[in-house]
Amino acid sequence: MSGPRKPEPVQQVKQRRDAALAALVEGVPYIRFLGIVFERRGDELTALMPYDDKLIGNPLLPALHGGATAAFLETTAIIGLSWATLWPLIESGEVDAEAMAGGTMPRLPRTIDFTVDYLRSGLPRDAYARARVTRSGRRYGSVHVEAWQDNRERPFAQAQGHFLMPRQDG
């Protein structure tokens, strides 16, 4: 008769989570094109879109292109919603993080609608964003996301989106 299972070392758990997040992000070529990266602290994700000249829409101001801003917000919302769904499945062992890193990717939520509020011009510098999942059900999810640059209390854009959740039965 064996005793209770010995818990995994914390570093091993962190590496598994980071590998799963990296696989999720690297599976979308447009995320790589925009240069978006995600930092994970516990179950909280912060997206970073590093400044690049190709992101400028109006060189006379200069200001970030509205399309790049919208894509940044939508990407943050989709990855945030996916991560919120995957986090408990990875922890329970239902989803294998190593398989994800090897290319077996879960399907991502699909956008139903996405509304962006441009609050002020995005400056030619790094941008950050965080998504807050307001609903995550079997059929659809709802997400609010804010993007800021120098001061989190002064977002330059925000969005609300609804997403069709991938079927869990394949």
Secondary structure by P-SEA (a helix, b strand, c coil): cccccccccaaaaaaaaaaaaaaaaaccaaaaaabbbbbbcccbbbbbbccccccccccccccccaaaaaaaaaaaaaaaaaaaaaaaaaaaccccaaaaaaccccccccccbbbbbbcccccccbbbbccccccccccbbbbbbbbbcccccccccccccccccccccc
